[in-house]
Amino acid sequence: MNPVNDNDKPVEPPVACPICGKPALVRFKPFCSKRCADVDLNRWMKGVYAIPAREDDQGDDDDQG
């Protein structure tokens, strides 16, 4: 008898891997494989993902009254 490894099961409810679109696995959630998880990590480390910022015209002078 082989024990069932829950880590290799698809995520419930089914979710697509954000990198390649294959079904995500519990083991690598939200990704389908270590490769896709590493691709995502590499994108973060290279600065591909960024949170947009905008310049504030007024600055931080709101406390003056």
Secondary structure, 3 states (H helix, E strand, C coil): CCCCCHHHCECCCCCECCCCCCECEHHHCCCCCHHHHHHHHHHHHHCCCCCCCCCCCCCCCCCCC
